[in-house]
Amino acid sequence: MASDSEKSPSRTRTILMRVWKWTKKIFLWLFIAQFIYIILLKWIDPPITMTQFVSWISGDGLKRDYVDRSDMSPNAGLAVISSEDQLFPDHSGFDWKSMKKALEYNKKKPGRIRGGSTISQQVAKNVFLWQGRSYLRKGLEMYFTFMIELVWGKKRILEMYLNVIEMGRGIYGIEAASRAYFGKPASALTKAEASMIAACLPNPKRYTVKPLSGYVAVRSRYIQRQMSNLQTDPDIRKVIGLGPP
């Protein structure tokens, strides 16, 4: 008959095996669930994102109104591409050169953080993850970026970006921003108006459209020049919903 000291290691092994078995099951189901969620978001909008939820409970409020791509002025898409990611139609989710430059800049000037994220990466972060900087979050961001590029495609990624990104304190998406700042739907945005909204994106709580901050005023003029340069690009026109020039 086995003694208590002999039974103890056996019990421990049994418990560990059960824990490992259930851990694998949990991770498998989580993987399946997130994969299904990614597929569903190709056609439906997220009920709420973590960033929006934090904004709501922290007192910043939550103003948003998801709209279809057809209800957005092409100027909106052109403005954010000109401002945030001019290679958006051409890359596979990552702009490695910009990321490398950002890393080198941040090493030289650690007090001033420069981002090298593409529009696809920003969508992955804002739809599926949380704000902040960590290796875990960055790794998950790369995974979700790869997946949405694979499953959604560029037009849906840009549409999602224009619907979920923060464009002012408690203001999310181009429709809510357009109505808050200019009293009109996103479908009626001019180049100048779209460029002002795009100009606030690095820090929409600090760089305000209304009242117009000095940074947004200067930055929006630069964005308008870039919009003029890029508006004849056939790949960009296709992504933002315009025909050949």
N, C-alpha and C positions, 0 to 999 in steps of 0.2 A: 504493500500500500504506500502510495507516494506521500511524502511529508508536505507540510504547508510551505516550506522553503523551496521544494521542488515544483509545487503547483504555481507559485507566484510568477516565475518567468514565463510559464506557459500562458497564464491569464493575461499577462502584459502583452505578449505577442498577439494573442487573440483580439484584445482590445485595439491594439495598433492596426491590425489587419482590417478590422471593421471600420475604424476611423478612416483609413486610407481608401477603403472601398467606397464609403459614403462621400468622401472628399472628391474622388474621381467622378462619381455620379453627379454631384453638385456642379462641378466645373463643366461637365458635359452638357447638362441642362442649361447652364448659363450661356455656354457657347452657342447652343442651338437657339436660345431665346434672343440673344443679341443679333444673330445672323438673320432670324426672321424679322426682327425689328428694322434692321438695315434695309431689307427687301421691301417691307411695307412703306418705309419712308421715301421710297422712290416715287410713290403716288400720293401719300398722305403727309400732312404736316405734323411735327411733334406736338403732343398735347402741351408740354412745357419743358423747358430745358433747365438744367441745374442753375445756370447763371440767372435765368429769369426768375426762378423760384427764390434764390437768395436775394435778388433785387426786391421782390415782393415782400418778403418777411423782414427785410432790413429797413424798410420804410421808404425806399426810392420809388416804389410803385411799379406797375407793370402795364404799360400802354403798348399794345401790339394789334395788328390786324393783318393776318396772313392773306396774301393775294396771289393769284396765278401770274405766271410770267407774262401772259398777254395783257395783264392789267398794270404792268410796269413800263414806264417810258424806257426806250432803249438807251436814253441818256444816263439812266441810273446804272445799268450794267457797264456802260462804257466808262463812266466816272470811277467806279470802284476798281475796274481793271487798270485804268490809267494811274490810279493812285496806289493800289495795293499789290498788283501782280500782273505786270504787262506781258508776261510769258504764259499767262493762264491757259490759253487755248492749246499751247504747244507742249507743256510738260506733263508728266504722268502723276502729278500730285506734289512733287518736290522740286524746288529750285536749289540745287546743291551749291551752285556758285554763290547765290545770295546768302545761304545758310553759313557757308564758310566765311564770307566777308563779315557777317554778323558776329560769328564766334570770335574772329580776330579783333573786331572793334571792341567787343565786350571785355576781352582780355586786357586790352590797352586802357580802356576806360570803364572799369567795373562799376562805377557809380552811375553810368548812363547806359541803360540796357537798350540795345537795338534788336528788333525782331527780324527774322528772315523767313517768316512763315508765309506760305502761299495762301490763296483764297481757300483751296481745298483743305489745307491744314487748319485754318481758322474755323471752317465749317465743322470739321471733325471734333475740334476742341469744344466749340460752342453747343453743338447738338448732343454729343455723347458724354462729355467730360466736364471737368470743373476748371475754374481759373487757378492760376498759380504756376510755379515752376518746380518740377521735380523730374527725376529720371523715369519714375513709374508713369507719370502723366505723359511725358514726352514719348515713351515707348508705346503707350496705348494710342496716343495721337497718330503715330506713324501707322499703326495697324488700321485704325479707322479711316485714315486718309487713303490708304491702299484699297480698302474695301469700297468706299464710296466712289472712287475713281473707276473701279471695276464694275460696280453694280449700277450706279446712278448715271454717270456720264456728265459732261461739262455743263450742259444746259440746266440740268436739275441741281447741280452743285451751286451754280451761280444764283439760281432762283431761291434755293434754301438760304444761301448767304444773305441775300437781300431781304429775306423774311425774318431771320433770327438774330442778326448781328445787332449789338447795342449801338444806337445812334444818338444818344443823349441820356441824361439821367432818367432811368426807368422807361426809356423809349426804345422799342425793339422793332426793327424792320423798316423798310423804305416807305410803306404806306403810312404808318403811324408818324414817322419823321416828317414826311411831306405835309401831312395835315397839321402837325404841331407847329411847324416852322413857316409854312407858306399857305396854309388854309386851302389846299387843293389835293386831289388824289395823286398817287404816284405816277399814274398814266400821263399826267399833264406836266411833269417836271421839265424845266428847260435845262440846257447845258450848265448855265451858271448856278442854278439851284441844286442840281445833282452834284456839281463839283463842290459846293459848300458842305453838303451832307457827307460826301466822301472825305473831305478834308478833316473832319472831326474824328475819324475812325481810330487814329492811334490812341486817343484818350478822350472819348466823348463827354466825360464828366468835367474835364479840364478845358478842352477846346470846344467852345460852344458856338452853335449856329445862331441861337437867339438867346441873349444878345450876341452879336457877331464879335468873336474874339479876333485879336490882331493876327494870331497864327492862322486861323481859318481864312481870313481875308486874303492873306498872302499866299497860303497854300492852294486855295481854290483857283487862283489865277494860273499857277503852275499846272494844276490838273487840267484846266481848260485848254492850255497849250498842248498838253499831252493827248487830250481827247481829239483835238484837231489833227494831230500827227497820226493817231491810231485808227481814226474812224473809217479809213479806206482799206484797212487790213481785212482781207476776205475771211480769215479764220475768226477774227474778233467779231466781225459783222454777223457771222453765222451763229456764234454763241449768244450774242445779245438780241438776236431775232430780226436782223436786217438782211435784205437781199444783197446781191452784188452791187458794188458802187457804180 
